[in-house]
Amino acid sequence: MPGIFISYRRDDAAPYAGRLYDRLTREFAHDEVFMDIDSLRPGEDFVDAIDTRLEECRAVIALIGRRWASVTDATTGMRRLDDPADYVRRELAAALERKLLVIPVLVAGAAMPRADELPDDLKPLLRRQAIELSDTRFQSDASRLIDALATTARPKATPGSAPRRTWLIGGAVAGLALAALAFWWPGRDIPTPDLSGKPREQAESLLNGAGLVVGKVSAIETESVADGKVVSQTPAPGARVRKGSAVELMIAVVPRVAVPNVIDASVARAKDRLTSVGLTLGTVEWREPGAAPTPGMVLSQTPPKDTRVARGDAVALVAAPLAVLPELRGKPADDARKAVAALGLRIGKVETRRTAQSPVGQVIEQRPAAGEKLSIESRVDLVIATAMPDVDLPDLSKLRLSQALDALARAGLVPGQVKRAGLHTEFDVAEPIVRSQSPAARTAVKPGARVELTVAEPGARVPELTGMSLDRARAQLKQAGLMAGSLGEDPVTGTPAGWVTAQQWAAGRVVARGSAVDLTVSSAKASTPPAAGQVRLPNVVGWNWVKASDRLHSLGLRRVNGRAISGSGKSGAEVIRQTPAADSTIGVDDPVLLEYAAAGWWLDAPGEFADAAQARLLANKECPGVCKRGGGRWAGLFSYKTVVSCGCDK
């Protein structure tokens, strides 16, 4: 029945376990020491055998190397101590639970694991006093361990041994006889040379020179002694032995590890697994798998799994090429998922975000970005557009056009058609003002909906200009947001030359801001002013005949007629002659004929207008397009009250 159970990991401390087993079985009976490899019969179930031996033992040696707590499963990548079925964990947990003597033995320079590295059922191990078993002090360290185990196992018996008292007496007599014999015997004992740290060839030479021979030579994986040098010897240095005796040597070899299986893992994960066991990643050859896409997955490895190699050796891989992520933004979510799956990748986190800039269900963001190279374990995160809640349409009436457009933008809405209708009289505002909107204010609409606006153009009030100099009249017009139009001459008796005697529109009339106001200015001629009910005709030759007609009407004349003259060579609608002539004095009911160069044709401008001023203003904007669509050139316009016609040259 074993009294001592050696618990160890093969990937961590196998050489030390074998060496310690040999040392213990020299001190204790062979069946008192249990180690899984040397203590099991062929064909025996090692799981059952270990559990049975553990129940029978009285002490457990826990060999702990530097990788004891960090060794991982080559297939799953999980730390072995985290697996409840791990053999080492089961052995020690059972021993601790049964209150057996458990001695942590630290090898290869290892330290006791931290509490956060141990599962709960192994944490009591931290309260057990540990012993260090070093390469250079192996014999003395092993002796300390043997002393601690002395009460747990039977010492090794010698053949034909007598009772202890007889053995002591016989031993004393034999010792005296041997001492006397050694004094004169030619082959008396000699000291064993110190071979620690010596290369094997040198150690063998030293032994031969001392009259000794090389006995059993064992190898131990260690990093504390250089490869091929002596780690320890038996008997120990200085021990006295007979000439020709054999000295056993323990030779250091570079620690070797089993290559883990990294096939079907990504290159990045394969590198982590190799690093965890002390290996390095060698060359990576990218090769198409010839089957389903497996981007970045390891297809083969060299050396193959379970091959034992030296620490630091490189493992070469053959892997499928990485996948290049395409642009997914702007695609429907289902199409994006299919594109990712077609590359052998997987969708990761999917979020939704409300937006009015993209259709519902469309990808608006992706992580990683397009063009990134990904492996099979990568995940692609998506952000999908969802509908925005309805928006209450704000009240835009009485706002300036620029303010209304800003309000629509803040609400996530879009301006539609902007219609112009009428003039506003807020003369200090030089931009259109909203009169109405469609849909109406406080209507619930979808984000991005279009809103039509009707605005009033900025108006200006015509100032009183008659009786002032032309320069002053121009200044007054500019201050009112207007400008001077064409100038006519009026030889009025008693009026200084260059003074305004008449204006196109009466003072106080509201017209479109920026309109031109035609003026009549007195000439240097002096003449007798006309009597009441009579008018002195100004010179309107060269004027546009519509403006000339308006000018004569503004003087009170009621019968102003026009006649188109073809072939005059003048531009369309230009007054060629006036009858009566300029400076003639006539009654307000007398007829006046204006002959003007004929335009190609007359076309009605679209629609009627609220007042004559607005009609003229908008006709000036509309007529060029009307004539162009008719294949001609705009020559002038004619307006009567609120009806406007466009004159077009061929």
Secondary structure as UniProt FT lines:
FT   STRAND          4..7
FT   HELIX           10..27
FT   HELIX           30..32
FT   STRAND          33..34
FT   TURN            36..39
FT   TURN            42..43
FT   HELIX           46..56
FT   STRAND          59..64
FT   TURN            66..70
FT   TURN            74..76
FT   HELIX           80..82
FT   TURN            84..85
FT   HELIX           87..97
FT   TURN            98..99
FT   STRAND          101..107
FT   TURN            108..109
FT   HELIX           115..117
FT   HELIX           120..127
FT   STRAND          131..133
FT   TURN            136..137
FT   HELIX           138..149
FT   TURN            150..152
FT   TURN            159..160
FT   HELIX           164..184
FT   TURN            186..187
FT   STRAND          190..191
FT   TURN            196..197
FT   HELIX           200..209
FT   TURN            210..211
FT   STRAND          213..221
FT   TURN            227..228
FT   STRAND          229..234
FT   TURN            237..238
FT   STRAND          240..241
FT   TURN            243..244
FT   STRAND          246..253
FT   STRAND          256..258
FT   TURN            263..264
FT   HELIX           267..276
FT   TURN            277..278
FT   STRAND          280..286
FT   TURN            295..296
FT   STRAND          297..302
FT   TURN            305..306
FT   STRAND          308..310
FT   TURN            311..312
FT   STRAND          314..319
FT   STRAND          323..324
FT   TURN            329..330
FT   HELIX           333..342
FT   TURN            343..344
FT   STRAND          346..354
FT   TURN            360..361
FT   STRAND          362..367
FT   TURN            370..371
FT   STRAND          373..374
FT   TURN            376..377
FT   STRAND          379..386
FT   STRAND          391..392
FT   TURN            397..398
FT   HELIX           401..410
FT   TURN            411..412
FT   STRAND          414..424
FT   TURN            427..428
FT   STRAND          433..438
FT   TURN            441..442
FT   STRAND          444..445
FT   TURN            447..448
FT   STRAND          450..461
FT   TURN            466..467
FT   HELIX           470..479
FT   TURN            480..481
FT   STRAND          483..490
FT   TURN            493..494
FT   TURN            497..498
FT   STRAND          499..503
FT   TURN            507..508
FT   STRAND          510..512
FT   TURN            513..514
FT   STRAND          516..522
FT   TURN            532..533
FT   STRAND          534..536
FT   TURN            541..542
FT   HELIX           545..554
FT   TURN            555..556
FT   STRAND          559..565
FT   TURN            566..567
FT   TURN            572..573
FT   STRAND          574..579
FT   TURN            582..583
FT   STRAND          585..587
FT   TURN            588..589
FT   STRAND          591..597
FT   STRAND          601..604
FT   HELIX           612..629
FT   TURN            630..631
FT   STRAND          633..640
FT   TURN            641..642
FT   STRAND          643..649
//
